[in-house]
Amino acid sequence: MAHCVTLVQLSVSCEHLIDKDIGSKSDPLCVLLQDVGGAWAELCRTERVRNCSSPEFSKTLQIEYHFETVQKLRFGIYDIDNKTPELGDDDFLGGAECSLGQIVSSQTLTLPLMLKPGKPAGRGTITVSAQELKDSRVFPFISLYYFIHISFSVTCSQTVC
């Protein structure tokens, strides 16, 4: 069977982020990482949103969705208060882990943000929505959902095989 791949666009928003700044709200940014052979590799980042505890990031995150492959993802939310690209000097506001398949199958997934396993980041949540990118335009992910669940035995049209 051919290994089928399609490009997915993820939209990210958060609510009720913890506040690490004094005198103002945090300046959050979302980092997307993927488990690659047991190590987390950064794939991309959103923009930083200034002074916001419930950001809706305008920059989307693009990732290849490999059919029938578990792709573990980690979303990290950081308070960015400097101009360096390194995250070690920024405050961690919370993170969440899931598989790309979970996002794709639900189309929109909301998860609690965690500071570490078993320790929630207050009431913070992250919401991730998926859309399939096709023909340089964005279409609702319902087409890919039906492709996977209804037309599985048909060849992979509109995807890279």
Buried (B, 14 or more C-beta within 10 A) or exposed (E): EEEBBBBBBBBBBBBBBBBBEEEEBBBBBBBBBBBEEEEBEEBBBBEBBEEBBBBEBEBBBEBBBBBEEEBBBBBBBBBBBEEEEEBEEBBBBBBBBBBBBBBBBBBEBBBBBBBEEEEBBBEBBBBBBBBBBBEEEEEEBEBBBEBBEEEEEEEBEEBEE
